[in-house]
C-alpha cells in the first residue's frame, strides 16, 4: 500500500458495485483501494493495513454493516465510515452516531460514485487526511 495515498476500503457483496467504486476512486482520485465481499473479510484485510475510510454496504453476508463498523472502530482499523445501502428505511443508530457518523455519511443506492467521492474528500480534508 502506498503510504502517500489514502487507503479506502470498499465492503459490498455485489461485485458490480465494488468494481464500479474501485475503478472510479482509483482512476479519478488515485486512492489506494481495497475490497471485500463481507465484513469478516474486510476485518482481516484491515488488520494488516488499516484504512482512512470504509464504504460499507448495510446488508452483507455474515456480520451486518453495522456490526462491521462497530468491530472496525473498536479495533482502530478505520478512521471514518460511509454507508452505501439499498435500504431506504435506514436510520443511523445511536451507536453509529457515537462513532461520529452523521446523515451525511449515508448514501442510498444507486448513489453516484461522484457523491461518495465528494464525501470521502470532505472526511479526509476536514480531519487532516490527504484528499
Secondary structure per residue as TSV (DSSP state, phi and psi in degrees):
chain	resnum	aa	ss	phi	psi
A	1	X	-	360.0	131.4
A	2	X	-	-74.3	117.3
A	3	X	T	-67.0	-15.2
A	4	X	T	-81.5	-16.1
A	5	X	S	-109.5	141.5
A	6	X	-	-65.7	135.7
A	7	X	E	-90.5	123.3
A	8	X	E	-115.8	132.0
A	9	X	E	-108.2	128.3
A	10	X	E	-107.1	122.5
A	11	X	E	-121.1	109.6
A	12	X	-	-156.4	138.6
A	13	X	S	-80.7	-9.2
A	14	X	-	-93.7	111.3
A	15	X	H	-57.7	-39.0
A	16	X	H	-60.1	-41.2
A	17	X	H	-70.8	-42.5
A	18	X	H	-57.2	-48.5
A	19	X	H	-61.7	-43.5
A	20	X	H	-59.5	-48.7
A	21	X	H	-67.0	-40.9
A	22	X	H	-60.6	-51.6
A	23	X	H	-62.1	-41.3
A	24	X	H	-64.1	-50.1
A	25	X	H	-67.3	-40.8
A	26	X	H	-69.8	-43.1
A	27	X	H	-74.0	-42.9
A	28	X	H	-78.7	-43.7
A	29	X	H	-123.2	2.4
A	30	X	-	59.6	33.8
A	31	X	-	-73.3	158.3
A	32	X	E	-88.1	116.4
A	33	X	E	-117.4	133.4
A	34	X	E	-116.7	155.2
A	35	X	E	-131.2	155.2
A	36	X	E	-151.2	142.1
A	37	X	S	-86.2	-5.3
A	38	X	B	-149.7	160.6
A	39	X	H	-64.7	-37.8
A	40	X	H	-62.2	-45.6
A	41	X	H	-65.1	-39.6
A	42	X	H	-61.3	-41.0
A	43	X	H	-62.4	-38.7
A	44	X	H	-62.5	-46.5
A	45	X	H	-64.7	-45.0
A	46	X	H	-67.8	-27.2
A	47	X	H	-62.0	-31.9
A	48	X	H	-87.4	-29.0
A	49	X	S	-150.8	89.8
A	50	X	-	-57.8	156.3
A	51	X	E	-116.7	157.5
A	52	X	E	-77.4	-44.4
A	53	X	E	-134.3	138.2
A	54	X	E	-117.0	129.7
A	55	X	E	-99.2	115.8
A	56	X	E	-121.8	127.7
A	57	X	-	-75.7	146.3
A	58	X	S	-77.8	-42.1
A	59	X	S	-99.5	102.7
A	60	X	-	-121.6	155.2
A	61	X	B	-67.7	143.7
A	62	X	S	79.6	-130.9
A	63	X	S	-70.4	148.6
A	64	X	-	-75.8	170.1
A	65	X	H	-59.3	-40.4
A	66	X	H	-64.1	-44.7
A	67	X	H	-62.8	-39.5
A	68	X	H	-60.7	-48.6
A	69	X	H	-58.8	-45.6
A	70	X	H	-61.5	-43.6
A	71	X	H	-67.9	-44.6
A	72	X	H	-65.0	-40.4
A	73	X	H	-66.4	-43.7
A	74	X	H	-62.3	-32.0
A	75	X	T	-92.3	-2.2
A	76	X	T	68.3	32.6
A	77	X	-	-89.9	-13.3
A	78	X	E	-153.5	140.8
A	79	X	E	-81.5	-44.3
A	80	X	E	-136.6	156.5
A	81	X	E	-130.9	140.7
A	82	X	E	-125.4	128.4
A	83	X	E	-91.8	135.8
A	84	X	E	-129.0	102.2
A	85	X	E	-132.3	152.1
A	86	X	S	-94.1	-0.2
A	87	X	-	-85.7	104.1
A	88	X	T	-69.9	-15.6
A	89	X	T	-98.2	13.8
A	90	X	-	-67.5	132.2
A	91	X	-	-127.6	135.2
A	92	X	-	-63.2	132.8
A	93	X	-	-78.2	163.0
A	94	X	H	-61.3	-35.1
A	95	X	H	-58.7	-43.7
A	96	X	H	-69.8	-37.7
A	97	X	H	-64.0	-37.4
A	98	X	H	-64.3	-25.2
A	99	X	T	-81.7	0.7
A	100	X	T	98.0	3.2
A	101	X	-	-77.4	147.3
A	102	X	-	-128.8	174.6
A	103	X	G	-60.7	-24.3
A	104	X	G	-69.1	-12.6
A	105	X	G	-93.2	6.1
A	106	X	E	-112.6	126.2
A	107	X	E	-125.4	133.4
A	108	X	E	-98.2	129.1
A	109	X	S	-63.8	137.3
A	110	X	S	-96.5	77.3
A	111	X	-	-65.3	142.0
A	112	X	-	-68.3	143.0
A	113	X	H	-60.1	-28.0
A	114	X	H	-65.3	-35.0
A	115	X	H	-69.3	-40.0
A	116	X	H	-66.1	-42.4
A	117	X	H	-58.9	-43.4
A	118	X	H	-59.7	-42.9
A	119	X	H	-66.6	-41.6
A	120	X	H	-59.0	-45.4
A	121	X	H	-60.7	-42.3
A	122	X	H	-60.4	-46.4
A	123	X	H	-61.0	-46.1
A	124	X	H	-67.6	-40.3
A	125	X	H	-76.3	-38.5
A	126	X	H	-70.9	-25.3
A	127	X	T	-114.2	21.2
A	128	X	T	87.6	7.6
A	129	X	S	-91.1	174.9
A	130	X	-	-76.9	135.7
A	131	X	-	-112.1	360.0
